[in-house]
Amino acid sequence: MYEVFNKSKFLSRRKELRKSLTPQELKLWHYLRNKKLGVKFRRQHGIGPYVVDFYCKEKNLIIELDGSRHLNEKEYDKERDSYIETLEIKVLRLWNSEIDKNIEKALVKIKEHLLPCEGELA
């Protein structure tokens, strides 16, 4: 069977990324960890050839925090998001500045994406 999640060949990269979270990732992780929003999130989770910032399997949701370097990586991000969306996983992108300036507003956006979809049981 084709391995999609947490490919073993990327294990060391995922561990490295977990040890070196950006200040914004660390701040957001404080609010996501231990099911503080009612669902489990994993950080630096492997999906296919990519490592995503935060992943909620229960809601098929990825949260990506983007800094200024993403201004020059629009094509890469588009390709990455397209791949992830083929797996029927939603991608929510937030700017680092959103986390820095108004974490509460960012959390509201996340909670909106965690709400049950029409036809989905709560």
N, CA, C and O atoms as CSV, one atom per row, in Angstrom:
chain,resi,resn,atom,element,x,y,z
A,1,MET,N,N,0.843,-1.194,0.000
A,1,MET,CA,C,0.000,0.000,0.000
A,1,MET,C,C,0.883,1.251,0.000
A,1,MET,O,O,1.923,1.281,0.657
A,2,TYR,N,N,0.471,2.259,-0.723
A,2,TYR,CA,C,1.220,3.506,-0.827
A,2,TYR,C,C,1.134,4.286,0.477
A,2,TYR,O,O,0.048,4.549,0.993
A,3,GLU,N,N,2.284,4.645,0.993
A,3,GLU,CA,C,2.371,5.387,2.252
A,3,GLU,C,C,2.184,6.878,1.972
A,3,GLU,O,O,2.987,7.481,1.260
A,4,VAL,N,N,1.114,7.480,2.536
A,4,VAL,CA,C,0.836,8.891,2.301
A,4,VAL,C,C,1.188,9.718,3.528
A,4,VAL,O,O,1.787,10.786,3.404
A,5,PHE,N,N,0.824,9.237,4.709
A,5,PHE,CA,C,1.019,10.003,5.933
A,5,PHE,C,C,2.297,9.578,6.650
A,5,PHE,O,O,2.570,8.390,6.821
A,6,ASN,N,N,3.063,10.571,7.061
A,6,ASN,CA,C,4.286,10.365,7.837
A,6,ASN,C,C,5.212,9.314,7.240
A,6,ASN,O,O,5.574,8.335,7.893
A,7,LYS,N,N,5.580,9.534,6.009
A,7,LYS,CA,C,6.517,8.630,5.348
A,7,LYS,C,C,7.781,8.519,6.188
A,7,LYS,O,O,8.325,9.522,6.648
A,8,SER,N,N,8.235,7.300,6.380
A,8,SER,CA,C,9.387,7.064,7.257
A,8,SER,C,C,10.657,7.754,6.752
A,8,SER,O,O,11.518,8.116,7.554
A,9,LYS,N,N,10.784,7.940,5.451
A,9,LYS,CA,C,11.998,8.574,4.936
A,9,LYS,C,C,12.101,10.058,5.318
A,9,LYS,O,O,13.173,10.652,5.214
A,10,PHE,N,N,10.980,10.655,5.762
A,10,PHE,CA,C,10.999,12.059,6.173
A,10,PHE,C,C,10.977,12.229,7.697
A,10,PHE,O,O,10.814,13.345,8.190
A,11,LEU,N,N,11.137,11.138,8.438
A,11,LEU,CA,C,11.053,11.183,9.896
A,11,LEU,C,C,12.043,12.175,10.500
A,11,LEU,O,O,11.656,12.977,11.350
A,12,SER,N,N,13.282,12.143,10.091
A,12,SER,CA,C,14.286,13.044,10.690
A,12,SER,C,C,13.957,14.504,10.374
A,12,SER,O,O,14.183,15.381,11.209
A,13,ARG,N,N,13.434,14.771,9.194
A,13,ARG,CA,C,13.052,16.147,8.831
A,13,ARG,C,C,11.911,16.633,9.722
A,13,ARG,O,O,11.939,17.767,10.199
A,14,ARG,N,N,10.899,15.776,9.951
A,14,ARG,CA,C,9.780,16.150,10.806
A,14,ARG,C,C,10.255,16.430,12.235
A,14,ARG,O,O,9.817,17.395,12.862
A,15,LYS,N,N,11.142,15.591,12.738
A,15,LYS,CA,C,11.671,15.799,14.093
A,15,LYS,C,C,12.441,17.108,14.181
A,15,LYS,O,O,12.317,17.852,15.154
A,16,GLU,N,N,13.237,17.381,13.153
A,16,GLU,CA,C,14.014,18.620,13.101
A,16,GLU,C,C,13.087,19.842,13.116
A,16,GLU,O,O,13.339,20.814,13.829
A,17,LEU,N,N,12.026,19.779,12.331
A,17,LEU,CA,C,11.074,20.896,12.264
A,17,LEU,C,C,10.330,21.077,13.593
A,17,LEU,O,O,10.041,22.206,13.989
A,18,ARG,N,N,10.019,19.971,14.283
A,18,ARG,CA,C,9.330,20.078,15.573
A,18,ARG,C,C,10.216,20.761,16.614
A,18,ARG,O,O,9.725,21.463,17.499
A,19,LYS,N,N,11.508,20.548,16.498
A,19,LYS,CA,C,12.445,21.143,17.462
A,19,LYS,C,C,12.717,22.613,17.172
A,19,LYS,O,O,13.216,23.336,18.034
A,20,SER,N,N,12.391,23.053,15.969
A,20,SER,CA,C,12.720,24.433,15.594
A,20,SER,C,C,11.484,25.186,15.100
A,20,SER,O,O,11.510,25.804,14.035
A,21,LEU,N,N,10.414,25.129,15.872
A,21,LEU,CA,C,9.204,25.855,15.508
A,21,LEU,C,C,9.476,27.353,15.466
A,21,LEU,O,O,10.279,27.871,16.243
A,22,THR,N,N,8.807,28.037,14.562
A,22,THR,CA,C,8.905,29.491,14.531
A,22,THR,C,C,8.166,30.042,15.759
A,22,THR,O,O,7.368,29.324,16.361
A,23,PRO,N,N,8.414,31.290,16.136
A,23,PRO,CA,C,7.684,31.858,17.277
A,23,PRO,C,C,6.159,31.794,17.072
A,23,PRO,O,O,5.412,31.572,18.025
A,24,GLN,N,N,5.711,31.989,15.839
A,24,GLN,CA,C,4.274,31.964,15.556
A,24,GLN,C,C,3.711,30.541,15.667
A,24,GLN,O,O,2.612,30.344,16.185
A,25,GLU,N,N,4.470,29.552,15.179
A,25,GLU,CA,C,4.038,28.161,15.309
A,25,GLU,C,C,3.958,27.764,16.781
A,25,GLU,O,O,3.019,27.088,17.203
A,26,LEU,N,N,4.936,28.185,17.541
A,26,LEU,CA,C,4.960,27.880,18.972
A,26,LEU,C,C,3.762,28.517,19.676
A,26,LEU,O,O,3.124,27.889,20.520
A,27,LYS,N,N,3.467,29.754,19.328
A,27,LYS,CA,C,2.334,30.463,19.932
A,27,LYS,C,C,1.014,29.770,19.588
A,27,LYS,O,O,0.177,29.555,20.464
A,28,LEU,N,N,0.831,29.426,18.322
A,28,LEU,CA,C,-0.405,28.762,17.911
A,28,LEU,C,C,-0.492,27.361,18.506
A,28,LEU,O,O,-1.574,26.926,18.900
A,29,TRP,N,N,0.613,26.660,18.575
A,29,TRP,CA,C,0.630,25.304,19.134
A,29,TRP,C,C,0.114,25.307,20.578
A,29,TRP,O,O,-0.533,24.353,21.009
A,30,HIS,N,N,0.396,26.357,21.305
A,30,HIS,CA,C,-0.097,26.486,22.682
A,30,HIS,C,C,-1.625,26.362,22.716
A,30,HIS,O,O,-2.180,25.790,23.654
A,31,TYR,N,N,-2.303,26.897,21.696
A,31,TYR,CA,C,-3.770,26.877,21.649
A,31,TYR,C,C,-4.337,25.607,21.009
A,31,TYR,O,O,-5.498,25.267,21.233
A,32,LEU,N,N,-3.522,24.907,20.217
A,32,LEU,CA,C,-4.002,23.724,19.511
A,32,LEU,C,C,-3.736,22.419,20.266
A,32,LEU,O,O,-4.493,21.457,20.131
A,33,ARG,N,N,-2.679,22.388,21.046
A,33,ARG,CA,C,-2.259,21.129,21.681
A,33,ARG,C,C,-3.254,20.666,22.739
A,33,ARG,O,O,-4.048,21.450,23.258
A,34,ASN,N,N,-3.192,19.397,23.039
A,34,ASN,CA,C,-4.023,18.775,24.078
A,34,ASN,C,C,-5.519,18.992,23.868
A,34,ASN,O,O,-6.273,19.138,24.830
A,35,LYS,N,N,-5.942,19.011,22.611
A,35,LYS,CA,C,-7.370,19.135,22.258
A,35,LYS,C,C,-8.034,20.380,22.854
A,35,LYS,O,O,-9.214,20.351,23.203
A,36,LYS,N,N,-7.278,21.460,22.966
A,36,LYS,CA,C,-7.850,22.695,23.531
A,36,LYS,C,C,-8.998,23.257,22.699
A,36,LYS,O,O,-9.845,23.981,23.221
A,37,LEU,N,N,-9.032,22.930,21.410
A,37,LEU,CA,C,-10.142,23.376,20.563
A,37,LEU,C,C,-11.142,22.244,20.326
A,37,LEU,O,O,-12.014,22.347,19.463
A,38,GLY,N,N,-11.010,21.173,21.095
A,38,GLY,CA,C,-11.957,20.069,21.011
A,38,GLY,C,C,-11.564,18.945,20.071
A,38,GLY,O,O,-12.241,17.918,20.024
A,39,VAL,N,N,-10.485,19.117,19.323
A,39,VAL,CA,C,-9.998,18.079,18.406
A,39,VAL,C,C,-8.482,17.995,18.519
A,39,VAL,O,O,-7.825,18.934,18.970
A,40,LYS,N,N,-7.944,16.862,18.104
A,40,LYS,CA,C,-6.497,16.649,18.182
A,40,LYS,C,C,-5.807,17.218,16.946
A,40,LYS,O,O,-6.214,16.957,15.814
A,41,PHE,N,N,-4.773,17.986,17.181
A,41,PHE,CA,C,-3.900,18.471,16.118
A,41,PHE,C,C,-2.528,17.845,16.287
A,41,PHE,O,O,-2.072,17.602,17.405
A,42,ARG,N,N,-1.886,17.591,15.175
A,42,ARG,CA,C,-0.498,17.116,15.163
A,42,ARG,C,C,0.325,18.218,14.534
A,42,ARG,O,O,-0.142,18.912,13.631
A,43,ARG,N,N,1.543,18.379,15.005
A,43,ARG,CA,C,2.402,19.415,14.416
A,43,ARG,C,C,3.475,18.764,13.569
A,43,ARG,O,O,3.931,17.656,13.852
A,44,GLN,N,N,3.864,19.463,12.539
A,44,GLN,CA,C,4.878,19.005,11.595
A,44,GLN,C,C,4.586,17.571,11.161
A,44,GLN,O,O,5.383,16.656,11.370
A,45,HIS,N,N,3.432,17.414,10.558
A,45,HIS,CA,C,2.920,16.101,10.143
A,45,HIS,C,C,3.198,15.892,8.660
A,45,HIS,O,O,3.004,16.798,7.851
A,46,GLY,N,N,3.648,14.705,8.314
A,46,GLY,CA,C,3.955,14.385,6.930
A,46,GLY,C,C,2.726,13.961,6.149
A,46,GLY,O,O,1.964,13.098,6.585
A,47,ILE,N,N,2.541,14.572,4.996
A,47,ILE,CA,C,1.477,14.185,4.075
A,47,ILE,C,C,2.113,14.127,2.692
A,47,ILE,O,O,2.490,15.152,2.123
A,48,GLY,N,N,2.225,12.924,2.164
A,48,GLY,CA,C,2.917,12.727,0.896
A,48,GLY,C,C,4.353,13.216,1.028
A,48,GLY,O,O,5.026,12.901,2.010
A,49,PRO,N,N,4.830,13.981,0.051
A,49,PRO,CA,C,6.207,14.470,0.114
A,49,PRO,C,C,6.356,15.758,0.933
A,49,PRO,O,O,7.435,16.349,0.964
A,50,TYR,N,N,5.286,16.191,1.589
A,50,TYR,CA,C,5.288,17.470,2.295
A,50,TYR,C,C,5.173,17.286,3.804
A,50,TYR,O,O,4.661,16.278,4.290
A,51,VAL,N,N,5.661,18.282,4.526
A,51,VAL,CA,C,5.477,18.349,5.977
A,51,VAL,C,C,4.649,19.596,6.241
A,51,VAL,O,O,5.050,20.709,5.901
A,52,VAL,N,N,3.486,19.390,6.854
A,52,VAL,CA,C,2.570,20.507,7.104
A,52,VAL,C,C,2.737,20.981,8.543
A,52,VAL,O,O,3.176,20.224,9.409
A,53,ASP,N,N,2.386,22.234,8.788
A,53,ASP,CA,C,2.572,22.801,10.124
A,53,ASP,C,C,1.684,22.113,11.154
A,53,ASP,O,O,2.181,21.622,12.167
A,54,PHE,N,N,0.372,22.071,10.908
A,54,PHE,CA,C,-0.571,21.465,11.850
A,54,PHE,C,C,-1.615,20.689,11.071
A,54,PHE,O,O,-2.089,21.141,10.028
A,55,TYR,N,N,-1.974,19.512,11.584
A,55,TYR,CA,C,-2.936,18.655,10.897
A,55,TYR,C,C,-3.936,18.077,11.890
A,55,TYR,O,O,-3.559,17.542,12.932
A,56,CYS,N,N,-5.219,18.193,11.548
A,56,CYS,CA,C,-6.302,17.594,12.322
A,56,CYS,C,C,-6.944,16.518,11.454
A,56,CYS,O,O,-7.686,16.820,10.520
A,57,LYS,N,N,-6.652,15.268,11.771
A,57,LYS,CA,C,-7.186,14.141,10.994
A,57,LYS,C,C,-8.708,14.084,11.090
A,57,LYS,O,O,-9.387,13.844,10.091
A,58,GLU,N,N,-9.241,14.303,12.281
A,58,GLU,CA,C,-10.684,14.214,12.519
A,58,GLU,C,C,-11.487,15.143,11.607
A,58,GLU,O,O,-12.577,14.785,11.162
A,59,LYS,N,N,-10.958,16.323,11.330
A,59,LYS,CA,C,-11.653,17.319,10.503
A,59,LYS,C,C,-11.035,17.478,9.117
A,59,LYS,O,O,-11.464,18.336,8.346
A,60,ASN,N,N,-10.028,16.657,8.790
A,60,ASN,CA,C,-9.333,16.778,7.504
A,60,ASN,C,C,-8.936,18.219,7.238
A,60,ASN,O,O,-9.254,18.785,6.191
A,61,LEU,N,N,-8.238,18.802,8.201
A,61,LEU,CA,C,-7.850,20.208,8.118
A,61,LEU,C,C,-6.362,20.372,8.391
A,61,LEU,O,O,-5.812,19.811,9.338
A,62,ILE,N,N,-5.742,21.150,7.539
A,62,ILE,CA,C,-4.341,21.537,7.729
A,62,ILE,C,C,-4.312,23.031,7.977
A,62,ILE,O,O,-5.024,23.795,7.325
A,63,ILE,N,N,-3.485,23.441,8.922
A,63,ILE,CA,C,-3.251,24.861,9.152
A,63,ILE,C,C,-1.794,25.124,8.803
A,63,ILE,O,O,-0.884,24.498,9.346
A,64,GLU,N,N,-1.595,26.049,7.898
A,64,GLU,CA,C,-0.254,26.452,7.481
A,64,GLU,C,C,-0.031,27.900,7.882
A,64,GLU,O,O,-0.876,28.758,7.624
A,65,LEU,N,N,1.091,28.170,8.505
A,65,LEU,CA,C,1.465,29.546,8.843
A,65,LEU,C,C,2.484,30.020,7.826
A,65,LEU,O,O,3.510,29.377,7.606
A,66,ASP,N,N,2.192,31.137,7.218
A,66,ASP,CA,C,3.043,31.671,6.163
A,66,ASP,C,C,3.718,32.954,6.600
A,66,ASP,O,O,3.089,33.859,7.149
A,67,GLY,N,N,5.004,33.009,6.344
A,67,GLY,CA,C,5.776,34.221,6.578
A,67,GLY,C,C,6.104,34.881,5.249
A,67,GLY,O,O,5.577,34.489,4.208
A,68,SER,N,N,6.960,35.865,5.286
A,68,SER,CA,C,7.267,36.644,4.083
A,68,SER,C,C,7.900,35.803,2.973
A,68,SER,O,O,7.753,36.143,1.800
A,69,ARG,N,N,8.589,34.732,3.303
A,69,ARG,CA,C,9.213,33.903,2.257
A,69,ARG,C,C,8.172,33.279,1.335
A,69,ARG,O,O,8.479,32.933,0.194
A,70,HIS,N,N,6.938,33.135,1.828
A,70,HIS,CA,C,5.877,32.548,1.011
A,70,HIS,C,C,5.428,33.488,-0.105
A,70,HIS,O,O,4.766,33.058,-1.049
A,71,LEU,N,N,5.783,34.759,-0.003
A,71,LEU,CA,C,5.470,35.693,-1.094
A,71,LEU,C,C,6.185,35.281,-2.369
A,71,LEU,O,O,5.692,35.533,-3.468
A,72,ASN,N,N,7.353,34.645,-2.229
A,72,ASN,CA,C,8.140,34.210,-3.380
A,72,ASN,C,C,7.904,32.744,-3.721
A,72,ASN,O,O,8.506,32.229,-4.664
A,73,GLU,N,N,7.048,32.069,-2.982
A,73,GLU,CA,C,6.825,30.643,-3.191
A,73,GLU,C,C,5.376,30.327,-3.542
A,73,GLU,O,O,4.871,29.256,-3.203
A,74,LYS,N,N,4.719,31.242,-4.208
A,74,LYS,CA,C,3.295,31.066,-4.511
A,74,LYS,C,C,3.037,29.827,-5.364
A,74,LYS,O,O,2.075,29.101,-5.116
A,75,GLU,N,N,3.868,29.577,-6.351
A,75,GLU,CA,C,3.674,28.403,-7.219
A,75,GLU,C,C,3.865,27.112,-6.430
A,75,GLU,O,O,3.089,26.168,-6.580
A,76,TYR,N,N,4.896,27.072,-5.592
A,76,TYR,CA,C,5.143,25.892,-4.762
A,76,TYR,C,C,3.960,25.646,-3.830
A,76,TYR,O,O,3.486,24.517,-3.709
A,77,ASP,N,N,3.484,26.702,-3.174
A,77,ASP,CA,C,2.348,26.560,-2.255
A,77,ASP,C,C,1.094,26.100,-3.002
A,77,ASP,O,O,0.326,25.286,-2.489
A,78,LYS,N,N,0.892,26.616,-4.197
A,78,LYS,CA,C,-0.276,26.240,-5.004
A,78,LYS,C,C,-0.208,24.754,-5.375
A,78,LYS,O,O,-1.207,24.039,-5.291
A,79,GLU,N,N,0.967,24.304,-5.781
A,79,GLU,CA,C,1.181,22.895,-6.138
A,79,GLU,C,C,0.960,21.996,-4.911
A,79,GLU,O,O,0.318,20.949,-4.995
A,80,ARG,N,N,1.491,22.420,-3.813
A,80,ARG,CA,C,1.376,21.683,-2.547
A,80,ARG,C,C,-0.091,21.583,-2.106
A,80,ARG,O,O,-0.571,20.505,-1.754
A,81,ASP,N,N,-0.787,22.711,-2.132
A,81,ASP,CA,C,-2.195,22.731,-1.744
A,81,ASP,C,C,-3.032,21.848,-2.684
A,81,ASP,O,O,-3.935,21.144,-2.232
A,82,SER,N,N,-2.736,21.885,-3.965
A,82,SER,CA,C,-3.467,21.066,-4.938
A,82,SER,C,C,-3.297,19.585,-4.619
A,82,SER,O,O,-4.264,18.824,-4.650
A,83,TYR,N,N,-2.073,19.182,-4.315
A,83,TYR,CA,C,-1.821,17.786,-3.959
A,83,TYR,C,C,-2.627,17.401,-2.713
A,83,TYR,O,O,-3.295,16.368,-2.689
A,84,ILE,N,N,-2.554,18.228,-1.701
A,84,ILE,CA,C,-3.234,17.944,-0.432
A,84,ILE,C,C,-4.751,17.890,-0.635
A,84,ILE,O,O,-5.430,17.045,-0.051
A,85,GLU,N,N,-5.267,18.775,-1.447
A,85,GLU,CA,C,-6.711,18.806,-1.692
A,85,GLU,C,C,-7.190,17.576,-2.461
A,85,GLU,O,O,-8.362,17.215,-2.365
A,86,THR,N,N,-6.295,16.916,-3.233
A,86,THR,CA,C,-6.681,15.666,-3.895
A,86,THR,C,C,-6.955,14.573,-2.861
A,86,THR,O,O,-7.632,13.590,-3.161
A,87,LEU,N,N,-6.438,14.742,-1.661
A,87,LEU,CA,C,-6.676,13.796,-0.563
A,87,LEU,C,C,-7.908,14.197,0.249
A,87,LEU,O,O,-8.194,13.610,1.293
A,88,GLU,N,N,-8.632,15.203,-0.245
A,88,GLU,CA,C,-9.837,15.735,0.405
A,88,GLU,C,C,-9.535,16.316,1.786
A,88,GLU,O,O,-10.298,16.145,2.737
A,89,ILE,N,N,-8.409,16.999,1.862
A,89,ILE,CA,C,-7.999,17.690,3.083
A,89,ILE,C,C,-8.019,19.183,2.786
A,89,ILE,O,O,-7.465,19.633,1.783
A,90,LYS,N,N,-8.663,19.951,3.667
A,90,LYS,CA,C,-8.735,21.405,3.505
A,90,LYS,C,C,-7.442,22.031,4.028
A,90,LYS,O,O,-6.837,21.538,4.980
A,91,VAL,N,N,-7.039,23.111,3.395
A,91,VAL,CA,C,-5.849,23.849,3.827
A,91,VAL,C,C,-6.285,25.255,4.234
A,91,VAL,O,O,-6.881,25.989,3.446
A,92,LEU,N,N,-5.979,25.610,5.466
A,92,LEU,CA,C,-6.224,26.965,5.967
A,92,LEU,C,C,-4.872,27.632,6.129
A,92,LEU,O,O,-4.040,27.189,6.922
A,93,ARG,N,N,-4.658,28.696,5.378
A,93,ARG,CA,C,-3.398,29.432,5.464
A,93,ARG,C,C,-3.606,30.705,6.264
A,93,ARG,O,O,-4.535,31.473,6.012
A,94,LEU,N,N,-2.733,30.912,7.222
A,94,LEU,CA,C,-2.732,32.127,8.031
A,94,LEU,C,C,-1.354,32.764,7.918
A,94,LEU,O,O,-0.344,32.069,7.809
A,95,TRP,N,N,-1.323,34.079,7.946
A,95,TRP,CA,C,-0.045,34.787,7.933
A,95,TRP,C,C,0.513,34.849,9.353
A,95,TRP,O,O,-0.239,34.940,10.324
A,96,ASN,N,N,1.815,34.799,9.457
A,96,ASN,CA,C,2.468,34.948,10.764
A,96,ASN,C,C,1.997,36.222,11.465
A,96,ASN,O,O,1.816,36.245,12.682
A,97,SER,N,N,1.804,37.267,10.687
A,97,SER,CA,C,1.376,38.542,11.273
A,97,SER,C,C,-0.005,38.421,11.927
A,97,SER,O,O,-0.291,39.129,12.893
A,98,GLU,N,N,-0.866,37.533,11.411
A,98,GLU,CA,C,-2.169,37.316,12.043
A,98,GLU,C,C,-2.005,36.720,13.434
A,98,GLU,O,O,-2.741,37.062,14.359
A,99,ILE,N,N,-1.048,35.840,13.568
A,99,ILE,CA,C,-0.773,35.205,14.871
A,99,ILE,C,C,-0.160,36.234,15.811
A,99,ILE,O,O,-0.514,36.298,16.989
A,100,ASP,N,N,0.754,37.031,15.291
A,100,ASP,CA,C,1.437,38.038,16.117
A,100,ASP,C,C,0.495,39.138,16.593
A,100,ASP,O,O,0.536,39.537,17.757
A,101,LYS,N,N,-0.353,39.627,15.691
A,101,LYS,CA,C,-1.160,40.807,15.998
A,101,LYS,C,C,-2.484,40.497,16.685
A,101,LYS,O,O,-2.947,41.269,17.525
A,102,ASN,N,N,-3.099,39.358,16.327
A,102,ASN,CA,C,-4.427,39.087,16.883
A,102,ASN,C,C,-4.700,37.581,16.884
A,102,ASN,O,O,-5.437,37.074,16.038
A,103,ILE,N,N,-4.109,36.890,17.824
A,103,ILE,CA,C,-4.262,35.429,17.906
A,103,ILE,C,C,-5.726,35.038,18.082
A,103,ILE,O,O,-6.155,34.000,17.576
A,104,GLU,N,N,-6.496,35.857,18.794
A,104,GLU,CA,C,-7.910,35.530,19.026
A,104,GLU,C,C,-8.685,35.479,17.708
A,104,GLU,O,O,-9.510,34.590,17.501
A,105,LYS,N,N,-8.418,36.425,16.831
A,105,LYS,CA,C,-9.078,36.456,15.523
A,105,LYS,C,C,-8.661,35.236,14.688
A,105,LYS,O,O,-9.486,34.648,13.989
A,106,ALA,N,N,-7.394,34.867,14.766
A,106,ALA,CA,C,-6.907,33.686,14.051
A,106,ALA,C,C,-7.591,32.424,14.581
A,106,ALA,O,O,-7.938,31.531,13.808
A,107,LEU,N,N,-7.782,32.354,15.885
A,107,LEU,CA,C,-8.455,31.194,16.485
A,107,LEU,C,C,-9.916,31.109,16.049
A,107,LEU,O,O,-10.452,30.013,15.883
A,108,VAL,N,N,-10.560,32.259,15.865
A,108,VAL,CA,C,-11.942,32.271,15.371
A,108,VAL,C,C,-11.977,31.670,13.963
A,108,VAL,O,O,-12.861,30.868,13.662
A,109,LYS,N,N,-11.036,32.044,13.104
A,109,LYS,CA,C,-10.971,31.482,11.749
A,109,LYS,C,C,-10.807,29.964,11.804
A,109,LYS,O,O,-11.454,29.228,11.058
A,110,ILE,N,N,-9.934,29.513,12.696
A,110,ILE,CA,C,-9.691,28.071,12.828
A,110,ILE,C,C,-10.964,27.374,13.302
A,110,ILE,O,O,-11.355,26.345,12.752
A,111,LYS,N,N,-11.606,27.936,14.320
A,111,LYS,CA,C,-12.834,27.328,14.852
A,111,LYS,C,C,-13.916,27.244,13.786
A,111,LYS,O,O,-14.674,26.276,13.753
A,112,GLU,N,N,-13.997,28.240,12.920
A,112,GLU,CA,C,-14.980,28.213,11.834
A,112,GLU,C,C,-14.740,27.013,10.911
A,112,GLU,O,O,-15.687,26.413,10.402
A,113,HIS,N,N,-13.473,26.674,10.704
A,113,HIS,CA,C,-13.132,25.533,9.851
A,113,HIS,C,C,-13.344,24.198,10.568
A,113,HIS,O,O,-13.391,23.145,9.931
A,114,LEU,N,N,-13.468,24.248,11.874
A,114,LEU,CA,C,-13.681,23.022,12.644
A,114,LEU,C,C,-15.156,22.687,12.813
A,114,LEU,O,O,-15.497,21.580,13.232
A,115,LEU,N,N,-16.037,23.639,12.489
A,115,LEU,CA,C,-17.472,23.402,12.606
A,115,LEU,C,C,-17.882,22.269,11.676
A,115,LEU,O,O,-17.298,22.103,10.605
A,116,PRO,N,N,-18.885,21.486,12.078
A,116,PRO,CA,C,-19.338,20.402,11.197
A,116,PRO,C,C,-19.857,20.962,9.875
A,116,PRO,O,O,-20.527,21.995,9.843
A,117,CYS,N,N,-19.545,20.283,8.815
A,117,CYS,CA,C,-20.056,20.665,7.495
A,117,CYS,C,C,-21.507,20.187,7.385
A,117,CYS,O,O,-21.943,19.314,8.135
A,118,GLU,N,N,-22.233,20.764,6.456
A,118,GLU,CA,C,-23.620,20.368,6.235
A,118,GLU,C,C,-23.649,18.874,5.925
A,118,GLU,O,O,-22.897,18.397,5.075
A,119,GLY,N,N,-24.517,18.139,6.614
A,119,GLY,CA,C,-24.625,16.705,6.415
A,119,GLY,C,C,-23.683,15.895,7.288
A,119,GLY,O,O,-23.791,14.670,7.339
A,120,GLU,N,N,-22.768,16.552,7.972
A,120,GLU,CA,C,-21.817,15.875,8.857
A,120,GLU,C,C,-22.372,15.892,10.270
A,120,GLU,O,O,-22.914,16.902,10.718
A,121,LEU,N,N,-22.239,14.789,10.961
A,121,LEU,CA,C,-22.707,14.736,12.349
A,121,LEU,C,C,-21.783,15.516,13.246
A,121,LEU,O,O,-20.565,15.477,13.070
A,122,ALA,N,N,-22.341,16.223,14.205
A,122,ALA,CA,C,-21.528,17.015,15.138
A,122,ALA,C,C,-20.863,16.130,16.161
A,122,ALA,O,O,-20.139,16.622,17.027
